[in-house]
């Protein structure tokens, strides 16, 4: 089966005008403008199979949104090629647009003073969705996203979480098979984030959709994605399973212990690096290969009521991976 999304040596550069300060600089910029090249994406290649949910990770300005816009056909690459569900995004026309959707967490298509159902009706007309299909899909999305109470309210009266749910519903009425989601849970509270995650998993399972999402919330990544792409300074640093990234990047394990009585920090240091210590809890870090032996020694030598062995928080793992990738110039 061909890949749902395939990018080959994808690159995008922008020409940015450079001007000096003051009136003289403004005049020179007007009559003899100078430009510098900014490379937003450089030689990115990957393939995503149908039905996969892949997280696209990177710090601000890394090239994530630029890549999504090229995949969706909004930006033309400086170099490289893209195939999305068998289409070239820039020549696929309406047939291609019916197969994809792009949701930007900081942009909205809902009309501020109108209820969401008006935008839904407009999208039905744009995508020429038959009345019977429209009703069936709207009922499904309303049920899955719990929108029954907000469909007829003006958008300005909705909470951020309610608006984001309505944005997703509007973007999915034509039932696309590829979803490009840029920060879909941005600014939402914990309850709304969890509702969005449950919905995306349900939509993928029901319709076999392929999802490529960016997010700065690691809970989105661990809950949704079976695979991660990491990009920094326009270059792809990593493409693979999140578990493999943790194993490769996190060289330590964390021992989280509950003590029955107070123990001095100098004693705890015999078993690993002390990350935190506030009786009765303590967190130690030790090399992965020594974790089992260190936990056995802790149980034998200290008054331990409970112990668990975990990887470092995923945020620390990702941060470390970016740092290593930047030092190495890419993976």
C-alpha positions as CSV (number, residue, x, y, z in Angstrom):
1,X,0.0,0.0,0.0
2,X,1.5,3.4,-1.0
3,X,2.2,5.9,1.7
4,X,-0.5,8.4,2.6
5,X,2.1,11.2,2.9
6,X,5.5,11.2,1.3
7,X,8.0,14.1,1.4
8,X,11.3,13.8,-0.5
9,X,14.1,16.3,0.1
10,X,11.6,19.0,1.0
11,X,13.1,22.5,1.3
12,X,11.7,26.0,1.7
13,X,13.6,29.3,1.7
14,X,12.3,32.8,2.0
15,X,13.8,36.1,0.9
16,X,13.6,38.6,3.7
17,X,14.2,42.3,3.1
18,X,17.1,43.7,5.2
19,X,17.2,47.5,6.0
20,X,19.4,49.7,8.0
21,X,18.0,52.0,10.7
22,X,17.0,55.6,10.2
23,X,15.7,57.6,7.3
24,X,18.7,56.8,5.1
25,X,18.2,53.1,5.7
26,X,14.5,53.4,4.8
27,X,15.3,55.2,1.5
28,X,18.0,52.7,0.6
29,X,15.5,49.8,1.3
30,X,13.0,51.5,-1.0
31,X,15.2,52.2,-4.0
32,X,18.0,49.6,-3.6
33,X,16.5,46.8,-1.4
34,X,18.7,44.1,0.0
35,X,17.6,40.6,0.9
36,X,18.9,37.7,2.9
37,X,17.8,34.1,2.5
38,X,16.2,32.4,5.4
39,X,16.0,28.6,5.2
40,X,12.9,27.5,7.0
41,X,13.0,23.8,5.9
42,X,16.1,22.0,4.6
43,X,16.1,18.5,2.9
44,X,13.3,16.9,5.0
45,X,12.2,13.4,3.9
46,X,9.7,11.0,5.5
47,X,6.8,8.8,4.6
48,X,3.6,8.2,6.7
49,X,1.4,5.1,6.2
50,X,-2.4,5.2,6.0
51,X,-4.0,5.2,9.5
52,X,-0.8,6.4,11.3
53,X,-0.9,9.2,13.9
54,X,2.5,10.9,13.8
55,X,3.6,13.8,16.0
56,X,5.8,16.5,14.4
57,X,7.9,18.0,17.2
58,X,10.2,21.0,17.3
59,X,10.8,24.3,19.1
60,X,9.2,27.6,17.8
61,X,10.6,28.5,14.4
62,X,11.8,25.0,13.7
63,X,9.9,24.6,10.4
64,X,6.9,22.6,11.6
65,X,4.1,24.9,10.3
66,X,6.0,25.6,7.1
67,X,6.2,21.9,6.4
68,X,2.5,21.4,7.1
69,X,1.6,24.2,4.8
70,X,3.7,22.7,2.0
71,X,2.1,19.3,2.5
72,X,-1.4,21.0,2.3
73,X,-0.5,22.9,-0.8
74,X,-0.5,26.4,0.7
75,X,3.2,26.9,0.1
76,X,5.3,25.8,-2.8
77,X,8.7,24.3,-1.9
78,X,12.0,25.7,-3.0
79,X,13.2,22.2,-3.7
80,X,11.8,18.6,-3.3
81,X,8.6,16.8,-3.9
82,X,5.4,15.8,-2.0
83,X,2.7,13.2,-2.6
84,X,-0.4,13.2,-0.3
85,X,-2.9,10.3,-0.9
86,X,-1.6,10.1,-4.4
87,X,-1.9,13.8,-5.3
88,X,0.6,16.5,-5.9
89,X,-0.7,19.2,-3.5
90,X,-0.2,22.0,-6.0
91,X,-1.9,20.4,-9.0
92,X,-4.4,18.2,-7.3
93,X,-7.2,20.8,-7.4
94,X,-10.5,20.2,-5.7
95,X,-10.1,16.4,-5.7
96,X,-7.1,16.8,-3.5
97,X,-8.7,19.3,-1.2
98,X,-11.6,16.9,-0.5
99,X,-9.1,14.4,0.8
100,X,-7.3,16.6,3.4
101,X,-7.9,19.2,6.1
102,X,-5.6,21.7,7.8
103,X,-6.5,23.0,11.2
104,X,-4.3,25.7,12.7
105,X,-4.7,26.2,16.4
106,X,-4.1,30.0,16.2
107,X,-6.5,30.6,13.2
108,X,-10.2,30.1,13.0
109,X,-12.7,29.6,10.2
110,X,-15.8,30.2,12.4
111,X,-17.5,33.5,12.0
112,X,-17.3,35.4,15.3
113,X,-20.9,36.7,15.4
114,X,-22.7,33.7,13.9
115,X,-23.3,30.3,15.5
116,X,-21.1,27.4,14.4
117,X,-23.9,25.7,12.5
118,X,-23.8,28.6,9.9
119,X,-20.1,27.8,9.2
120,X,-21.1,24.1,8.9
121,X,-23.8,24.9,6.4
122,X,-21.3,27.0,4.4
123,X,-18.8,24.1,4.3
124,X,-21.5,21.7,3.2
125,X,-22.0,24.0,0.2
126,X,-18.3,24.4,-0.5
127,X,-17.6,20.7,-0.5
128,X,-21.0,19.9,-2.2
129,X,-21.9,17.4,0.6
130,X,-25.3,15.7,-0.1
131,X,-28.0,16.5,2.5
132,X,-28.2,12.9,3.8
133,X,-24.4,12.7,4.2
134,X,-24.2,16.1,5.8
135,X,-26.9,15.2,8.4
136,X,-25.2,11.9,9.2
137,X,-21.8,13.4,9.6
138,X,-22.9,16.4,11.6
139,X,-24.8,14.0,14.0
140,X,-21.7,11.9,14.4
141,X,-19.4,14.9,15.0
142,X,-21.9,16.5,17.4
143,X,-22.1,13.2,19.4
144,X,-18.4,12.6,19.5
145,X,-17.5,16.2,20.4
146,X,-20.5,16.8,22.6
147,X,-21.6,19.9,20.6
148,X,-25.3,19.7,21.1
149,X,-25.5,22.7,23.4
150,X,-23.3,25.0,21.4
151,X,-24.4,24.6,17.8
152,X,-26.8,27.6,17.9
153,X,-24.8,29.9,20.1
154,X,-22.8,32.8,18.6
155,X,-19.1,31.8,18.4
156,X,-18.1,34.8,20.6
157,X,-20.1,33.3,23.5
158,X,-18.2,30.0,23.3
159,X,-15.2,29.0,25.5
160,X,-11.9,28.3,23.8
161,X,-12.4,24.6,24.2
162,X,-15.9,24.7,22.6
163,X,-14.6,26.8,19.7
164,X,-11.7,24.3,19.1
165,X,-14.2,21.4,19.0
166,X,-16.4,23.4,16.5
167,X,-13.3,24.1,14.4
168,X,-12.6,20.4,14.2
169,X,-16.2,19.6,13.3
170,X,-16.1,22.2,10.5
171,X,-12.9,20.8,9.2
172,X,-14.1,17.2,9.2
173,X,-17.6,17.5,7.6
174,X,-16.2,16.5,4.2
175,X,-14.6,13.4,5.9
176,X,-11.0,13.9,4.9
177,X,-8.6,10.9,5.0
178,X,-5.6,13.1,5.9
179,X,-5.6,15.5,8.8
180,X,-2.9,18.2,9.3
181,X,-3.3,19.6,12.8
182,X,-1.1,22.4,14.0
183,X,-1.4,22.8,17.9
184,X,-5.0,21.5,18.1
185,X,-5.0,21.7,21.9
186,X,-3.3,25.1,22.2
187,X,-4.5,27.0,25.3
188,X,-7.1,24.4,26.3
189,X,-7.7,23.2,29.8
190,X,-6.9,19.6,30.8
191,X,-10.5,18.4,30.3
192,X,-10.8,20.0,26.8
193,X,-7.4,18.6,25.8
194,X,-8.4,15.1,26.8
195,X,-11.7,15.4,24.9
196,X,-9.9,16.4,21.7
197,X,-7.5,13.5,22.1
198,X,-10.3,11.0,22.6
199,X,-12.1,12.4,19.6
200,X,-9.0,12.2,17.3
201,X,-8.4,8.5,18.2
202,X,-12.1,7.7,17.6
203,X,-12.1,9.5,14.3
204,X,-8.9,7.6,13.2
205,X,-10.4,4.3,14.3
206,X,-13.8,4.9,12.6
207,X,-12.5,6.2,9.2
208,X,-8.9,5.0,9.0
209,X,-7.6,8.6,8.8
210,X,-3.9,9.6,8.7
211,X,-3.0,12.3,11.2
212,X,0.1,14.5,11.3
213,X,0.0,16.9,14.3
214,X,2.3,19.4,15.9
215,X,2.0,20.1,19.6
216,X,4.0,21.5,22.5
217,X,2.0,19.4,24.9
218,X,3.8,16.1,25.5
219,X,0.5,14.5,26.7
220,X,-0.8,14.8,23.2
221,X,2.3,13.0,21.9
222,X,2.2,10.1,24.4
223,X,-1.6,9.7,24.1
224,X,-1.9,9.8,20.3
225,X,1.3,9.2,18.4
226,X,2.9,5.9,17.7
227,X,5.8,7.7,16.0
228,X,7.5,11.1,16.2
229,X,9.3,13.3,13.7
230,X,11.7,15.8,15.3
231,X,12.7,18.9,13.5
232,X,15.0,21.8,14.5
233,X,16.4,24.7,12.5
234,X,14.6,23.2,9.4
235,X,16.4,19.9,9.6
236,X,14.9,16.5,10.5
237,X,16.7,15.2,13.6
238,X,14.7,12.0,14.3
239,X,12.1,9.8,12.7
240,X,10.9,6.7,14.7
241,X,9.1,5.4,17.7
242,X,8.9,7.5,20.9
243,X,10.0,4.5,23.0
244,X,13.2,4.1,20.9
245,X,13.9,7.9,21.3
246,X,13.6,7.6,25.0
247,X,15.9,4.5,25.1
248,X,18.4,6.3,22.9
249,X,18.3,9.7,24.6
250,X,17.6,9.1,28.2
251,X,20.6,7.3,29.6
252,X,19.2,7.2,33.1
253,X,16.3,5.7,34.9
254,X,14.4,7.4,37.8
255,X,13.8,5.7,41.1
256,X,10.8,7.2,42.9
257,X,10.8,6.0,46.5
258,X,8.6,6.4,49.6
259,X,10.5,6.2,52.8
260,X,9.2,4.8,56.2
261,X,11.4,7.1,58.1
262,X,13.7,10.1,57.4
263,X,17.0,9.4,55.7
264,X,19.7,12.0,55.1
265,X,20.5,13.1,51.5
266,X,24.1,12.0,51.8
267,X,22.8,8.4,52.4
268,X,20.6,8.6,49.3
269,X,23.5,9.8,47.1
270,X,25.1,6.3,47.6
271,X,22.3,5.0,45.3
272,X,22.2,7.7,42.6
273,X,21.8,11.4,41.8
274,X,19.2,12.9,44.1
275,X,16.7,14.9,42.0
276,X,14.4,15.7,44.8
277,X,14.1,14.8,48.5
278,X,11.2,15.8,50.8
279,X,10.3,13.2,53.3
280,X,8.7,10.7,52.8
281,X,9.4,11.0,49.0
282,X,12.6,11.0,47.1
283,X,13.6,10.8,43.5
284,X,16.9,9.4,42.4
285,X,18.5,9.0,38.9
286,X,20.9,6.3,38.0
287,X,22.3,4.9,34.8
288,X,19.8,2.6,33.0
289,X,22.0,-0.4,33.3
290,X,22.3,0.1,37.1
291,X,18.6,0.7,37.9
292,X,17.7,-2.8,38.9
293,X,20.8,-3.2,41.1
294,X,20.2,0.2,42.7
295,X,16.6,-0.6,43.5
296,X,17.5,-3.9,45.1
297,X,20.1,-2.2,47.3
298,X,17.6,0.5,48.3
299,X,15.1,-2.2,49.4
300,X,17.8,-4.1,51.3
301,X,19.5,-1.2,53.0
302,X,16.9,1.6,53.6
303,X,13.4,1.7,55.1
304,X,11.6,1.8,51.8
305,X,7.8,1.6,51.8
306,X,7.4,1.8,48.0
307,X,9.6,2.1,44.9
308,X,9.0,2.5,41.2
309,X,11.4,2.7,38.3
310,X,10.4,5.1,35.4
311,X,12.0,7.0,32.6
312,X,12.6,10.7,33.0
313,X,9.7,13.0,32.1
314,X,9.1,13.0,28.4
315,X,9.6,16.8,28.3
316,X,13.2,16.3,29.5
317,X,13.8,13.5,27.0
318,X,12.6,15.7,24.1
319,X,14.6,18.7,25.3
320,X,17.7,16.5,25.6
321,X,17.1,15.1,22.1
322,X,16.9,18.6,20.6
323,X,20.1,19.6,22.3
324,X,22.0,16.5,21.1
325,X,20.6,17.0,17.6
326,X,21.7,20.6,17.5
327,X,25.2,19.7,18.8
328,X,25.6,17.0,16.1
329,X,24.1,19.1,13.3
330,X,21.3,16.6,12.8
331,X,20.8,12.9,13.1
